Amino acid sequence: MVYKLKYHPDVKRSDLPKIDAKNRDMIKGAIEERLAIQPEAYGKPLRRTLKGYWKLRVVMSRVKLCNVFLMG
């Protein structure tokens, strides 16, 4: 099953522009290759008020980790 990706408007407007292009592409690739296809295999389910959403860790050279939330 392929999930439809929907980004929060704040992510597009304020978070993504702060990340350099190389790391932004890495994050986008990880989301599209992992969370969009099998979130339960690669992501970690969130709890409480964010139940139903998933977190994915993407390790990068400068940024230690990045939490990406799949909203849908």
Secondary structure as GFF3:
##gff-version 3
##sequence-region A 1 72
A	DSSP	alpha_helix	9	10	.	.	.	ID=ss1
A	DSSP	pi_helix	11	15	.	.	.	ID=ss2
A	DSSP	three_ten_helix	16	18	.	.	.	ID=ss3
A	DSSP	alpha_helix	21	30	.	.	.	ID=ss4
A	DSSP	pi_helix	31	35	.	.	.	ID=ss5
A	DSSP	alpha_helix	39	42	.	.	.	ID=ss6
A	DSSP	beta_strand	44	45	.	.	.	ID=ss7
A	DSSP	three_ten_helix	48	50	.	.	.	ID=ss8
A	DSSP	beta_strand	54	57	.	.	.	ID=ss9
A	DSSP	beta_strand	67	70	.	.	.	ID=ss10
###
